[in-house]
């Protein structure tokens, strides 16, 4: 029986205690006498639902499952009573015919009396973290319901109707407006409600892709089944796209260590050994359990690794590896000598092999520090599944799916964890609610029956965490990695290049770019320098130099994104030309800048020895004709060519390592701020590039810093031709094809140039400016 309590007057959903069959019989007898009614109500356990623990009763999942057999069909509000849930799960509801439910605030208040509203309320209070956003008004959010297909696990030759399976999708209209106003509130999301497997027979369907009951701890046999399924069914696909797999002849270097979980010692990795890797966050702790020069000898002996000194994330990972029947695990804090710079440097530069060759990577995405346990590895370390009975059907509020769970995690905010995930071919994610398995081919989890030997249409596959490489184009994969890494956090900000080294090493090997140390420098992809130079600061990030690594006396060069703090991205040329709405250019569409003609060849750089060396930059250009609709073909920009003579490679000051040297043309243009963006936290804005005519007219656009006082005109240098399909001559309103050039705004001091910003300029305007040929020294 459910009894209203005083807290209900405040609109707080509560957790109600249900009972098994024998308990229900006793309860019925007790409640048969009216005088016992009040006493019985006060004995029913409840907790306010401000936290996950408060929403779910303590106890084993088996007891919780039996509670779902209560006859609570009558416990529905007036709106939900009028819904036919059997018909909804049988035939589905198209999104175009979605059903309005109620405003979210009303649903939260009704959750004590309506089992379906309680599912929605449970999701909101579990994942939206409203206590962190007390100022946000959710009264305008309306919940609407439709269904989504779950896919099919069977071969395509089976009749789809026999195996169809729907999940209810609760859309929150108005939520996107809150996202725009409060970006941190993006943790709030919609809800999926699944039908439990025991009710599949009511629809004449198999249990495929229905929800199954989960336990308080992860089922280790299920995890073994996932791994076995991957090994047996996916073949070469899951030997990783980077071709680093079981049959690869590359091995871990001899200086790499692993933890032997049988001997409990830190040992050199045996040749060809199978091992598990761990990806986690330290969270500001570490010194007390690190491996150091003082304890490495002791830890190398059997029993020398004392688990009493290790935090829970690490001890649980060791326990999990034992349960899997594996012997070795790589954990950075234990396998790298933390106070030995030479050991750290050597091992950090082998992360592509450490994670790429791992049999499996454990990803601890459920905590905020290494002290937190792996949720589900031990009892009472995660909330239980929430199931309600609605019109005789057992329904479960789905936990956040993989991408959503990671978006909610502290693990996903750390820079180092990006490459640890991207380079791993198999991953086990311990999230706050459940465990996920991901390989190159599949995504599986505890609460959905999705295991299949076939290439199924499992909806979980659409919710992958990470692909690597993301494209057959090496620069596209590089660009994605740079964006991901720079928007994450680092305890030591000068670690930014090292935190990406595993990815750049892997890209060099996958795409045959040669020696990674020559293909990448300062985090920049030198083999695609024409594209790599086209990065932009995130508009919300101040233009501030990054702190230098220990022992480094020279700042990193301005042309490298790693020299600057904060997020960067590679934006398409179309964002320069956005005129309405006024802030639309701030939207970070994931699209790369396109270069159709490369003007600079060759490129040189001053290496760390102070020697000028030529770079091996890939070339790919096509002949471009500038077409004016009214006059036909006209002249195009002709870049200066030829090897730079040694006499031209000097200026009246010493050239520091990292100085780029190349020949191009230079010209000066007036600039003017285009508009004041409505966002208060903008540190980079759009500037119009203006002609020298009277009156001046627009000839291009640049993104320039707002935190420094800029002169009324700037020097620009040409880099390449954009891939814009066309643009208009503003003065004559005539159309041109491929008419925009990538240009860099620079400042000059004693012959040395520094990057100020980036933009595009109309080719005709550049030619008309009588640009001068120049050998550029860019530092």
C-alpha positions, 0 to 999 in steps of 0.5 A, a space after each residue: 500500500 502507498 500512503 501520502 506523507 507530509 512532504 508531498 505538500 511540497 511536491 517532492 516525489 518519494 520512494 515507496 516500499 513494496 513487499 514480496 508476496 508473503 509480506 503482502 499477505 501479512 500487510 493485507 491482514 494488518 491493514 484489514 483493521 482500520 485502526 492499523 492503517 495509520 501505523 502501517 503507513 508510517 512503517 513504510 520506508 520512504 526517502 526524498 528523491 534529492 539524490 539517487 540513493 534516496 530514490 531506490 530502497 536498500 536491499 538486493 535487486 531480487 527483492 526489488 524485482 518482486 516488488 514490481 508484481 504489486 497490483 499498482 495499475 490504479 496508481 496513475 494520474 488522470 492523463 496517464 490513465 487515458 494512455 493505452 500502454 499496451 497499444 503504444 508498445 505494440 504499434 509505436 507512436 510516430 514522432 509526428 504524432 507525439 502525445 503531450 503529457 504535462 509540464 515537467 513541474 506538474 509531473 514531478 508533483 504527481 510522481 507520488 501518485 502516478 507510477 508513470 510520472 514517477 519514472 520520469 521524475 526518477 530520471 530527472 532527479 537522477 541525471 539533471 542535478 537540479 540541486 546544482 542549478 537552483 536558479 533555473 526555472 523548469 516550469 516552461 518545459 513540457 513533456 511529450 511522448 513518442 516511440 523509437 525503434 530499438 532495432 533488430 538482432 536477427 538477420 535481415 531475412 527475418 520479418 521485421 514485424 516479428 522482431 520489432 521492439 519499441 522504447 518510449 521516448 520522453 521529449 522535453 520541449 523547451 529544454 534546448 532554450 535552457 541549454 542556450 542560456 545555461 551551457 552547463 545544464 546540458 547534463 539535462 536530457 530526454 528519457 527512454 523508457 523500456 519494456 522489461 524482458 518478462 513482458 515480451 511474450 505478451 506481444 508475441 516477440 522475443 526478448 531481443 533488445 528488451 530491458 533485463 534486470 540488473 544486479 547490484 554488482 556487475 555480472 562477470 560472466 556477462 562481461 566474459 561473454 561480451 569479450 568472447 563474442 567480440 573475439 569470435 564474431 568480429 574478426 579483424 574489425 576489432 584488431 583496431 583500425 590502427 592495425 595494432 592487434 593480437 596478430 601485430 608483430 609490434 610489442 611493448 618496449 622492454 622498459 614498460 612495466 605491468 602489475 602482476 595481480 597474482 604476485 602483486 608486484 610491478 614487473 617488466 611486461 613479459 614479451 607478448 603478454 596479454 594485459 588490461 589497461 586502466 583509464 581513470 582520473 587521479 583527482 588531485 591525489 597520488 603521491 602516497 600510492 605512486 611508484 617512485 625511485 624509493 619504492 620501485 625495488 620493493 614493489 618489484 618483489 612478490 607481495 611488494 605491492 601493498 593494496 592497503 595503500 592503494 585507492 579504491 579505483 585501483 584496488 577494484 580494477 585489480 579485483 576485476 582483472 582477477 575476476 576476468 581471469 587475467 594476470 596483468 594490468 597497466 596502471 600509470 601511477 604504479 607502472 611509471 616511476 613518477 619522480 623519474 623524468 626520463 622514465 616518464 618521458 619514455 613511457 608517455 611517448 609509447 601510449 599508442 602501444 600501451 593502450 593500442 595493444 591492450 587486450 581490454 581497457 577499463 574506463 573508470 567513468 563513475 567517480 571524481 577521484 581515484 579514491 572512488 570505487 568502480 561502481 558495481 565492482 562491489 556491492 552497494 557502490 551504485 544505485 539499483 534499477 528503477 522499475 514500475 508496473 504500468 497497466 500490467 507492464 513492467 517498465 524501466 527508466 533507462 539510465 543515461 546511455 553511453 554518450 550521455 553517461 560520459 558527458 556527465 562524468 568527470 572522467 570525460 573532462 580530463 585531457 589525458 583520458 581522450 587518447 586512452 579511450 580513443 586508442 583502445 580497441 575494447 573498452 569496459 566503462 564503469 559509469 555511475 549506473 551500469 557497465 558498458 562494453 564497446 569495441 570497434 563493432 558493437 556497444 553492449 550494456 547490462 540492462 539491454 539484451 543486445 548480444 548478437 553474432 550478426 551485424 544487428 541494428 542495435 540502437 546502442 551502436 548509435 551511441 558510441 563513445 569514440 571512433 579512432 581514426 574518425 576518417 580515412 583522411 588523416 587530417 580529419 582525424 587529427 582535427 577531431 582529436 585536437 578539438 577534443 583535447 583542447 576543450 578538456 582540463 589539465 592539471 599541468 597545462 604544459 602537458 597538452 602536447 604529451 597528452 596527445 602524443 599517443 594519438 599523433 604517434 598512431 596517426 603517423 603509423 596508420 597513415 604512413 606519415 613517417 617518423 612521428 617526431 618529424 610529422 608532428 611538432 608542438 602538437 601541429 601536423 606538419 605533413 598537412 601544414 596548409 590545413 593545420 595552420 587554419 585553427 581558431 581560438 574558441 571565441 569564449 577563450 581569452 588569448 593567453 599564452 600557455 605555461 611552459 614545461 619545466 626546463 623550457 625557456 622559450 615560449 612555443 611558437 604563436 602559429 601552434 595552437 598548443 602555445 595558447 590556453 583553452 579550446 581551439 577548433 578548425 572552422 569552415 570558411 562559411 562561418 566567416 561570412 555569417 551575417 544573420 543571426 548575428 551570433 550564429 558564427 559562434 556555433 561550433 559546427 564540426 566542419 573542416 576548412 577546405 584548401 583547394 590550392 596550396 600556395 606555399 612550397 617549400 616550408 622550412 623550420 628551425 629545429 631544436 638544434 637551431 638548424 634550418 630544415 625543410 619540412 615534408 609537407 604533402 601537396 594536393 592542389 587543383 587548377 582554379 579559374 576565377 569566373 565572373 558571370 558577366 565577363 568570363 575568366 579573369 586573372 587569378 592570384 599567382 603565388 611566388 615560387 622557388 627555393 629560398 636562397 640561404 642568403 634570404 633565410 637570415 634576419 638581423 637576429 638569431 632564429 629560435 627553434 620553432 621558427 617557420 620560414 616560407 615565401 608568400 605575399 603580404 599586404 596591409 588592410 584596414 579592419 573594423 569590428 563587425 558587431 557587438 555579440 550579445 554574449 558577454 564572455 566573448 574574447 574573439 570577434 568578427 572583423 571586416 577587412 576593408 579595401 583602401 578605396 573611398 568609401 572603403 568596402 568589405 573585402 574579407 573577414 577575420 577572427 581577431 582577439 578582443 582582449 588586446 588593443 588592435 591597430 586600425 590596420 593589420 598586415 596579412 599574409 596569404 596561406 592558401 585558397 579556400 574551398 568556398 564554392 562561390 561568393 559575391 562581389 559586394 560592390 558590383 554584386 557579381 558572383 565568383 567561384 573559388 574566390 576567397 583566400 586563407 590569410 593570417 593576420 600578423 604583427 612584426 617585431 625586428 623581422 619576426 612575425 607573430 600570429 594575430 588571427 585568421 580570416 578569408 579575403 576576396 582574391 580580386 581585392 588581394 590582387 588589387 592591393 599590390 601585395 608584396 612578395 616576402 620571406 616570412 619568419 613566423 614565430 
